[in-house]
Amino acid sequence: MFNAMKSVVRVPILDPKYKISVLASKQDHCLVDLLHGWQDGRLPVDITCVISNHDRGPNTHVFRFLERHGIPYHYLHTTKENKREGEILDLVQDTDFLVLARYMQILSGNFLKSYGKDIINIHHGLLPSFKGGNPSKQAFDAGVKLIGATSHFVTEELDAGPIIGQMVSIVLFASVISPVFNPWLPILEI
């Protein structure tokens, strides 16, 4: 839950790095870009763990990267009836904030209140126009010529929290949406 009254300004040279955990689902693009930004020093944070509701085997790129860098990986199988929020809270209790890197689950109001710290979502569409799933298709169907990604604070209302930053790409005469288009790539550096 975004709470400007409790937000703290840190001076990176003087303060220790923020401790974050990353929640991700099946699509790896956003997670991989975030991890590479961290590895290259563009994201000065300590990643305490990656939690996913999609099992990544030991021979996957992400799993090997995390293992090589000593970042714990936790697979928590979720269902509509059991989002495993209690277990997630246990794993992230010592973090400064969470990052949702294409985590395709809606966190409950109880989770947001229990966690009590900022959660940043990297949404693969331009908000406030294209909320929820498949925002690139929503934009295409609407005839929009600008598509992109939005980072925003998570609130109880889906994709409605205060916007932190956006990156935009122009669509010129495209007849199909490319499955390899990753509009959120540059937003990780905001």
PyMOL commands that set and color helices and strands:
alter all, ss='L'
color gray80, all
select helices_A, chain A and resi 29-39+61-68+85-92+109-115+135-141+185-189
alter helices_A, ss='H'
color red, helices_A
select strands_A, chain A and resi 18-24+45-52+73-75+97-101+119-123+146-153+163-170
alter strands_A, ss='S'
color yellow, strands_A
deselect
rebuild
show_as cartoon
